[in-house]
């Protein structure tokens, strides 16, 4: 009987204890209004054929935003994965239906830049993007199977 009283007392103490929560930075939900800008960030470029990741702006074909590039400070996990989260020129507005638009109007590449892009395409490099800190889905198609 004393054992049961002891367990009841412990349960009551835990029940009375104030509950504390914690906040993980960058994970809090955001509310967007119609037409409000939703930030699109690039993480890195990777390939299914190689292990070497590249920075999003390593390739000259990606246009930089008018206000310049701003790299986000990463946490330990992002650093170990080789992530370099940076802003992009993509413009996305909440609940606004817009067709395709060109990001770079007058972009000219020299021979070396074109060669680099061609090599990355042959090695199946793709860009990892984040929208509202959530990864964008990428569809992969294996032509061999």
TORDO-978051 format. One record per residue: x, y, z negated of N, C-alpha, C, O, CB in turn. Coordinates in steps of 0.1 Angstrom, whole numbers. Glycine has a CB too. Example, Ala and Ser with C-alpha at 12.3 -4.5 7.8 and 13.67 -1.06 7.14 Angstrom:
# residues 2
+-------+-------+-------+-------+-------+-------+-------+-------+-------+-------+-------+-------+-------+-------+-------+
|  n.px |  n.py |  n.pz | ca.px | ca.py | ca.pz |  c.px |  c.py |  c.pz |  o.px |  o.py |  o.pz | cb.px | cb.py | cb.pz |
+-------+-------+-------+-------+-------+-------+-------+-------+-------+-------+-------+-------+-------+-------+-------+
|   132 |   -57 |   -78 |   123 |   -45 |   -78 |   132 |   -33 |   -78 |   142 |   -33 |   -85 |   113 |   -45 |   -90 |
|   128 |   -22 |   -71 |   137 |   -11 |   -71 |   129 |     0 |   -79 |   134 |    11 |   -80 |   141 |    -6 |   -57 |
+-------+-------+-------+-------+-------+-------+-------+-------+-------+-------+-------+-------+-------+-------+-------+
END
This chain:
# residues 145
+-------+-------+-------+-------+-------+-------+-------+-------+-------+-------+-------+-------+-------+-------+-------+
|  n.px |  n.py |  n.pz | ca.px | ca.py | ca.pz |  c.px |  c.py |  c.pz |  o.px |  o.py |  o.pz | cb.px | cb.py | cb.pz |
+-------+-------+-------+-------+-------+-------+-------+-------+-------+-------+-------+-------+-------+-------+-------+
|     8 |   -12 |     0 |     0 |     0 |     0 |     9 |    13 |     0 |     5 |    22 |     7 |    -9 |     0 |   -12 |
|    20 |    12 |    -7 |    29 |    23 |    -8 |    35 |    26 |     6 |    38 |    37 |    10 |    40 |    21 |   -18 |
|    38 |    15 |    13 |    43 |    16 |    26 |    34 |    23 |    36 |    38 |    31 |    44 |    46 |     2 |    32 |
|    21 |    21 |    35 |    11 |    27 |    43 |    10 |    42 |    39 |     8 |    50 |    48 |    -3 |    20 |    41 |
|    11 |    45 |    27 |    10 |    59 |    22 |    23 |    67 |    28 |    22 |    78 |    32 |    10 |    60 |     7 |
|    34 |    60 |    28 |    46 |    66 |    33 |    45 |    69 |    48 |    49 |    80 |    53 |    58 |    57 |    31 |
|    40 |    60 |    56 |    38 |    62 |    70 |    27 |    73 |    73 |    29 |    81 |    82 |    33 |    49 |    77 |
|    17 |    73 |    65 |     7 |    84 |    66 |    13 |    98 |    63 |    10 |   107 |    70 |    -5 |    82 |    57 |
|    21 |    99 |    53 |    28 |   111 |    50 |    37 |   116 |    61 |    37 |   128 |    65 |    36 |   110 |    37 |
|    44 |   107 |    67 |    53 |   110 |    78 |    45 |   115 |    90 |    49 |   125 |    97 |    62 |    98 |    83 |
|    34 |   108 |    93 |    25 |   112 |   104 |    20 |   126 |   102 |    19 |   134 |   111 |    14 |   102 |   106 |
|    16 |   129 |    90 |    10 |   142 |    87 |    21 |   153 |    88 |    18 |   164 |    93 |     4 |   143 |    72 |
|    33 |   150 |    84 |    44 |   160 |    85 |    47 |   163 |   100 |    49 |   174 |   103 |    57 |   155 |    78 |
|    47 |   152 |   108 |    50 |   155 |   122 |    38 |   162 |   129 |    40 |   170 |   138 |    52 |   141 |   130 |
|    26 |   160 |   124 |    14 |   166 |   129 |    14 |   181 |   126 |    10 |   189 |   134 |     2 |   160 |   124 |
|    19 |   185 |   114 |    19 |   199 |   110 |    31 |   206 |   116 |    30 |   219 |   118 |    20 |   199 |    95 |
|    42 |   200 |   120 |    53 |   207 |   125 |    49 |   215 |   138 |    42 |   210 |   146 |    64 |   196 |   129 |
|    55 |   227 |   139 |    52 |   235 |   151 |    59 |   229 |   163 |    70 |   223 |   162 |    57 |   250 |   149 |
|    52 |   229 |   174 |    57 |   223 |   186 |    65 |   234 |   194 |    60 |   245 |   196 |    46 |   218 |   195 |
|    77 |   231 |   197 |    85 |   241 |   205 |    87 |   235 |   219 |    89 |   223 |   221 |    98 |   244 |   198 |
|    87 |   244 |   229 |    89 |   240 |   243 |   101 |   247 |   248 |   107 |   256 |   241 |    77 |   243 |   252 |
|   106 |   243 |   260 |   117 |   249 |   265 |   114 |   253 |   280 |   105 |   247 |   286 |   130 |   240 |   264 |
|   122 |   261 |   285 |   120 |   266 |   299 |   132 |   263 |   307 |   144 |   266 |   303 |   117 |   281 |   299 |
|   130 |   257 |   319 |   141 |   254 |   328 |   142 |   265 |   338 |   132 |   267 |   346 |   140 |   239 |   335 |
|   153 |   272 |   339 |   153 |   284 |   348 |   151 |   279 |   363 |   156 |   269 |   367 |   167 |   291 |   347 |
|   143 |   287 |   370 |   141 |   284 |   384 |   129 |   274 |   386 |   126 |   271 |   398 |   153 |   279 |   390 |
|   123 |   269 |   376 |   113 |   259 |   377 |    99 |   264 |   374 |    89 |   257 |   377 |   116 |   247 |   369 |
|    98 |   276 |   369 |    85 |   282 |   365 |    77 |   284 |   377 |    82 |   289 |   388 |    87 |   295 |   357 |
|    64 |   280 |   377 |    55 |   282 |   389 |    53 |   297 |   392 |    52 |   305 |   383 |    42 |   275 |   387 |
|    52 |   300 |   404 |    50 |   314 |   409 |    36 |   314 |   416 |    32 |   305 |   422 |    61 |   319 |   418 |
|    29 |   325 |   414 |    17 |   328 |   421 |    19 |   338 |   432 |    25 |   348 |   430 |     5 |   333 |   411 |
|    14 |   334 |   444 |    16 |   343 |   455 |     2 |   348 |   460 |    -7 |   341 |   460 |    23 |   336 |   467 |
|     2 |   361 |   464 |   -10 |   367 |   470 |    -9 |   366 |   485 |     2 |   364 |   490 |   -12 |   381 |   465 |
|   -20 |   367 |   492 |   -20 |   366 |   506 |   -11 |   377 |   512 |   -12 |   389 |   508 |   -35 |   367 |   511 |
|    -3 |   373 |   521 |     6 |   383 |   528 |    19 |   385 |   520 |    28 |   392 |   525 |    -1 |   396 |   530 |
|    20 |   380 |   508 |    33 |   382 |   500 |    44 |   374 |   506 |    42 |   362 |   511 |    30 |   378 |   485 |
|    56 |   379 |   506 |    68 |   372 |   512 |    72 |   360 |   503 |    73 |   361 |   491 |    80 |   382 |   512 |
|    74 |   349 |   510 |    79 |   337 |   504 |    93 |   335 |   508 |    96 |   333 |   520 |    70 |   324 |   507 |
|   103 |   335 |   499 |   117 |   334 |   502 |   121 |   320 |   508 |   117 |   310 |   502 |   125 |   338 |   490 |
|   128 |   320 |   519 |   134 |   308 |   525 |   149 |   309 |   523 |   155 |   318 |   527 |   129 |   307 |   540 |
|   154 |   299 |   516 |   169 |   298 |   514 |   174 |   286 |   521 |   168 |   276 |   522 |   172 |   298 |   499 |
|   187 |   287 |   525 |   194 |   276 |   531 |   204 |   270 |   520 |   209 |   278 |   512 |   202 |   280 |   544 |
|   205 |   257 |   520 |   214 |   251 |   511 |   227 |   247 |   517 |   238 |   252 |   513 |   207 |   238 |   505 |
|   227 |   239 |   527 |   239 |   234 |   534 |   235 |   227 |   547 |   223 |   225 |   549 |   248 |   225 |   525 |
|   244 |   224 |   555 |   242 |   215 |   567 |   249 |   202 |   564 |   261 |   202 |   561 |   248 |   222 |   580 |
|   242 |   191 |   566 |   248 |   178 |   565 |   244 |   169 |   577 |   236 |   173 |   585 |   243 |   171 |   552 |
|   251 |   158 |   578 |   249 |   149 |   589 |   247 |   135 |   583 |   252 |   131 |   573 |   261 |   149 |   599 |
|   240 |   127 |   591 |   238 |   112 |   588 |   250 |   104 |   593 |   252 |    93 |   589 |   225 |   107 |   593 |
|   258 |   111 |   601 |   270 |   104 |   607 |   283 |   107 |   600 |   293 |   100 |   602 |   271 |   107 |   622 |
|   284 |   118 |   593 |   296 |   122 |   586 |   293 |   125 |   572 |   282 |   127 |   568 |   303 |   133 |   593 |
|   304 |   126 |   564 |   302 |   130 |   550 |   305 |   144 |   547 |   305 |   149 |   535 |   311 |   121 |   541 |
|   309 |   152 |   557 |   314 |   165 |   555 |   303 |   175 |   556 |   297 |   177 |   567 |   325 |   169 |   566 |
|   299 |   182 |   545 |   288 |   192 |   546 |   294 |   206 |   550 |   306 |   208 |   548 |   281 |   194 |   533 |
|   286 |   214 |   556 |   290 |   228 |   560 |   281 |   238 |   554 |   269 |   235 |   551 |   291 |   229 |   575 |
|   286 |   250 |   552 |   278 |   261 |   548 |   269 |   265 |   559 |   272 |   264 |   571 |   287 |   273 |   543 |
|   257 |   270 |   555 |   247 |   274 |   565 |   252 |   284 |   575 |   250 |   283 |   587 |   235 |   280 |   558 |
|   260 |   294 |   570 |   265 |   305 |   579 |   279 |   301 |   585 |   285 |   310 |   591 |   266 |   318 |   571 |
|   283 |   289 |   584 |   296 |   284 |   590 |   294 |   284 |   605 |   304 |   286 |   612 |   299 |   270 |   585 |
|   282 |   282 |   610 |   280 |   282 |   624 |   275 |   296 |   628 |   266 |   302 |   622 |   269 |   271 |   628 |
|   281 |   301 |   639 |   278 |   315 |   643 |   264 |   317 |   648 |   259 |   329 |   650 |   288 |   319 |   654 |
|   256 |   306 |   651 |   243 |   308 |   657 |   233 |   312 |   647 |   222 |   317 |   651 |   239 |   295 |   663 |
|   236 |   311 |   634 |   226 |   316 |   624 |   228 |   331 |   621 |   238 |   335 |   617 |   228 |   308 |   611 |
|   217 |   338 |   624 |   217 |   353 |   622 |   217 |   356 |   607 |   209 |   350 |   600 |   206 |   359 |   630 |
|   225 |   366 |   603 |   225 |   370 |   589 |   214 |   380 |   587 |   211 |   388 |   596 |   239 |   375 |   585 |
|   208 |   381 |   575 |   198 |   391 |   572 |   203 |   405 |   572 |   215 |   407 |   571 |   192 |   388 |   558 |
|   195 |   414 |   575 |   199 |   428 |   576 |   205 |   433 |   563 |   214 |   442 |   563 |   187 |   437 |   580 |
|   200 |   428 |   552 |   205 |   433 |   539 |   217 |   425 |   534 |   222 |   426 |   523 |   194 |   432 |   528 |
|   223 |   416 |   543 |   235 |   408 |   540 |   232 |   395 |   533 |   220 |   393 |   529 |   244 |   416 |   531 |
|   242 |   387 |   532 |   240 |   374 |   526 |   242 |   375 |   511 |   251 |   381 |   506 |   249 |   363 |   532 |
|   233 |   368 |   504 |   234 |   367 |   489 |   234 |   353 |   485 |   224 |   346 |   486 |   223 |   376 |   483 |
|   245 |   348 |   479 |   246 |   334 |   474 |   240 |   334 |   460 |   244 |   342 |   452 |   260 |   329 |   475 |
|   232 |   324 |   457 |   226 |   322 |   444 |   237 |   314 |   435 |   244 |   306 |   440 |   213 |   313 |   445 |
|   237 |   318 |   423 |   246 |   311 |   414 |   240 |   297 |   411 |   229 |   296 |   407 |   249 |   319 |   400 |
|   249 |   287 |   413 |   244 |   273 |   412 |   246 |   267 |   398 |   254 |   272 |   390 |   251 |   264 |   422 |
|   238 |   257 |   395 |   240 |   250 |   382 |   250 |   239 |   385 |   254 |   237 |   397 |   226 |   244 |   377 |
|   254 |   231 |   375 |   264 |   221 |   377 |   260 |   210 |   387 |   269 |   206 |   395 |   266 |   214 |   363 |
|   248 |   206 |   387 |   244 |   196 |   397 |   245 |   201 |   411 |   249 |   193 |   420 |   229 |   192 |   394 |
|   241 |   213 |   413 |   242 |   219 |   427 |   257 |   220 |   431 |   260 |   218 |   443 |   235 |   233 |   428 |
|   265 |   224 |   422 |   279 |   225 |   425 |   285 |   211 |   429 |   293 |   210 |   439 |   287 |   231 |   413 |
|   282 |   201 |   421 |   287 |   187 |   424 |   282 |   182 |   437 |   289 |   174 |   443 |   283 |   178 |   412 |
|   270 |   185 |   441 |   264 |   181 |   454 |   270 |   189 |   466 |   268 |   185 |   477 |   249 |   182 |   454 |
|   277 |   200 |   463 |   283 |   208 |   473 |   273 |   218 |   479 |   275 |   223 |   490 |   288 |   199 |   484 |
|   262 |   221 |   471 |   252 |   231 |   476 |   258 |   245 |   475 |   265 |   249 |   466 |   239 |   230 |   467 |
|   254 |   253 |   485 |   257 |   267 |   485 |   244 |   274 |   490 |   242 |   277 |   501 |   269 |   271 |   495 |
|   236 |   278 |   480 |   222 |   283 |   483 |   224 |   298 |   486 |   229 |   306 |   479 |   213 |   281 |   471 |
|   219 |   301 |   498 |   220 |   315 |   504 |   207 |   319 |   510 |   199 |   311 |   515 |   232 |   315 |   514 |
|   204 |   332 |   510 |   192 |   337 |   517 |   193 |   336 |   532 |   204 |   335 |   537 |   190 |   352 |   513 |
|   182 |   336 |   538 |   181 |   335 |   553 |   173 |   346 |   559 |   167 |   355 |   552 |   175 |   321 |   557 |
|   173 |   347 |   572 |   165 |   357 |   579 |   151 |   353 |   582 |   143 |   361 |   587 |   172 |   361 |   592 |
|   147 |   341 |   578 |   134 |   336 |   580 |   124 |   345 |   573 |   126 |   349 |   561 |   132 |   321 |   576 |
|   112 |   348 |   579 |   102 |   356 |   573 |    89 |   347 |   572 |    83 |   344 |   582 |    99 |   369 |   581 |
|    85 |   344 |   560 |    73 |   336 |   558 |    65 |   344 |   548 |    69 |   348 |   537 |    77 |   322 |   552 |
|    52 |   345 |   552 |    42 |   352 |   543 |    31 |   342 |   539 |    27 |   334 |   547 |    36 |   364 |   550 |
|    27 |   343 |   527 |    17 |   334 |   521 |     4 |   336 |   528 |    -1 |   347 |   530 |    16 |   336 |   506 |
|    -2 |   324 |   532 |   -15 |   323 |   538 |   -17 |   332 |   550 |   -28 |   338 |   553 |   -26 |   327 |   528 |
|    -6 |   334 |   558 |    -7 |   341 |   570 |    -3 |   332 |   582 |     8 |   326 |   582 |     3 |   354 |   570 |
|   -12 |   331 |   592 |   -10 |   322 |   603 |    -2 |   330 |   614 |    -8 |   339 |   620 |   -23 |   316 |   608 |
|    10 |   326 |   616 |    19 |   333 |   626 |    25 |   323 |   635 |    29 |   312 |   631 |    30 |   342 |   619 |
|    25 |   326 |   648 |    32 |   317 |   658 |    47 |   318 |   657 |    53 |   325 |   648 |    27 |   320 |   672 |
|    54 |   310 |   665 |    69 |   310 |   665 |    74 |   324 |   669 |    68 |   331 |   678 |    74 |   300 |   675 |
|    85 |   328 |   662 |    91 |   341 |   665 |   106 |   338 |   666 |   112 |   329 |   660 |    88 |   351 |   654 |
|   113 |   347 |   673 |   127 |   346 |   675 |   134 |   353 |   663 |   131 |   364 |   660 |   132 |   352 |   688 |
|   144 |   346 |   658 |   152 |   353 |   647 |   163 |   361 |   652 |   166 |   372 |   647 |   158 |   342 |   637 |
|   170 |   356 |   663 |   182 |   363 |   669 |   178 |   367 |   683 |   177 |   358 |   691 |   194 |   354 |   668 |
|   177 |   380 |   685 |   174 |   384 |   699 |   186 |   385 |   708 |   185 |   380 |   720 |   167 |   397 |   698 |
|   197 |   391 |   704 |   208 |   393 |   712 |   220 |   386 |   706 |   230 |   392 |   703 |   211 |   408 |   713 |
|   220 |   373 |   706 |   231 |   365 |   700 |   239 |   359 |   712 |   233 |   352 |   720 |   225 |   354 |   691 |
|   252 |   362 |   712 |   261 |   357 |   723 |   272 |   349 |   716 |   278 |   354 |   706 |   266 |   368 |   731 |
|   274 |   337 |   721 |   285 |   329 |   715 |   296 |   328 |   725 |   295 |   327 |   737 |   279 |   315 |   712 |
|   309 |   327 |   719 |   320 |   325 |   728 |   322 |   310 |   730 |   314 |   302 |   725 |   333 |   331 |   721 |
|   332 |   306 |   738 |   334 |   292 |   741 |   337 |   283 |   729 |   331 |   272 |   728 |   346 |   291 |   751 |
|   345 |   288 |   720 |   348 |   280 |   708 |   335 |   278 |   699 |   333 |   267 |   694 |   359 |   287 |   700 |
|   327 |   289 |   697 |   315 |   288 |   689 |   305 |   278 |   696 |   299 |   270 |   689 |   309 |   302 |   688 |
|   304 |   279 |   709 |   295 |   269 |   716 |   300 |   255 |   714 |   292 |   246 |   713 |   294 |   273 |   731 |
|   313 |   253 |   715 |   319 |   240 |   713 |   316 |   234 |   699 |   313 |   222 |   698 |   334 |   240 |   716 |
|   318 |   243 |   689 |   315 |   239 |   675 |   300 |   235 |   674 |   298 |   224 |   667 |   318 |   250 |   666 |
|   291 |   242 |   679 |   277 |   239 |   678 |   274 |   226 |   685 |   266 |   218 |   680 |   268 |   251 |   684 |
|   280 |   224 |   697 |   278 |   212 |   704 |   282 |   200 |   696 |   276 |   189 |   697 |   285 |   213 |   718 |
|   294 |   201 |   690 |   299 |   190 |   682 |   290 |   187 |   670 |   287 |   175 |   667 |   313 |   193 |   677 |
|   285 |   197 |   664 |   276 |   195 |   652 |   262 |   188 |   657 |   257 |   180 |   650 |   273 |   208 |   645 |
|   258 |   192 |   669 |   245 |   186 |   674 |   248 |   171 |   677 |   239 |   163 |   673 |   241 |   193 |   687 |
|   259 |   168 |   683 |   262 |   154 |   686 |   264 |   146 |   673 |   261 |   134 |   673 |   275 |   153 |   694 |
|   268 |   152 |   662 |   270 |   145 |   649 |   257 |   145 |   641 |   258 |   142 |   629 |   282 |   150 |   642 |
|   246 |   150 |   646 |   233 |   150 |   640 |   233 |   159 |   627 |   227 |   155 |   617 |   229 |   136 |   636 |
|   239 |   170 |   627 |   238 |   179 |   616 |   225 |   186 |   615 |   219 |   189 |   626 |   249 |   190 |   616 |
|   220 |   188 |   603 |   207 |   195 |   601 |   208 |   203 |   589 |   217 |   201 |   580 |   195 |   184 |   600 |
|   199 |   213 |   588 |   200 |   223 |   577 |   190 |   219 |   566 |   179 |   215 |   569 |   197 |   237 |   582 |
|   194 |   220 |   553 |   186 |   218 |   542 |   180 |   232 |   538 |   188 |   241 |   535 |   193 |   211 |   530 |
|   167 |   233 |   538 |   161 |   246 |   535 |   153 |   245 |   522 |   148 |   234 |   519 |   152 |   251 |   546 |
|   152 |   256 |   515 |   143 |   256 |   503 |   133 |   267 |   505 |   136 |   278 |   509 |   152 |   259 |   490 |
|   120 |   264 |   502 |   110 |   274 |   502 |   104 |   274 |   488 |    98 |   264 |   483 |    99 |   271 |   513 |
|   104 |   286 |   481 |   100 |   287 |   467 |   107 |   276 |   459 |   100 |   270 |   450 |    84 |   286 |   467 |
|   119 |   274 |   461 |   128 |   265 |   453 |   123 |   250 |   455 |   127 |   242 |   447 |   128 |   268 |   439 |
|   116 |   247 |   465 |   112 |   233 |   468 |   118 |   230 |   482 |   118 |   238 |   491 |    97 |   232 |   469 |
|   124 |   218 |   483 |   130 |   214 |   495 |   120 |   212 |   507 |   109 |   207 |   504 |   138 |   201 |   494 |
|   124 |   216 |   519 |   116 |   214 |   530 |   117 |   200 |   535 |   128 |   194 |   534 |   119 |   224 |   542 |
|   107 |   194 |   540 |   107 |   181 |   546 |   114 |   180 |   559 |   112 |   190 |   567 |    93 |   175 |   546 |
|   121 |   170 |   562 |   128 |   168 |   574 |   124 |   154 |   580 |   125 |   144 |   573 |   143 |   169 |   573 |
|   120 |   154 |   592 |   116 |   141 |   599 |   128 |   136 |   606 |   135 |   143 |   614 |   104 |   143 |   608 |
|   131 |   123 |   603 |   142 |   116 |   610 |   137 |   105 |   619 |   128 |    98 |   615 |   152 |   111 |   599 |
|   143 |   104 |   630 |   139 |    94 |   639 |   151 |    86 |   643 |   161 |    91 |   648 |   132 |    99 |   652 |
|   151 |    73 |   641 |   162 |    64 |   644 |   159 |    58 |   658 |   151 |    49 |   659 |   165 |    53 |   633 |
|   166 |    62 |   668 |   164 |    57 |   682 |   168 |    43 |   684 |   163 |    36 |   693 |   171 |    66 |   692 |
|   177 |    38 |   675 |   182 |    24 |   676 |   171 |    14 |   672 |   171 |     3 |   676 |   194 |    22 |   668 |
|   162 |    18 |   662 |   152 |     8 |   657 |   138 |    13 |   661 |   129 |     7 |   657 |   154 |     7 |   642 |
+-------+-------+-------+-------+-------+-------+-------+-------+-------+-------+-------+-------+-------+-------+-------+
END
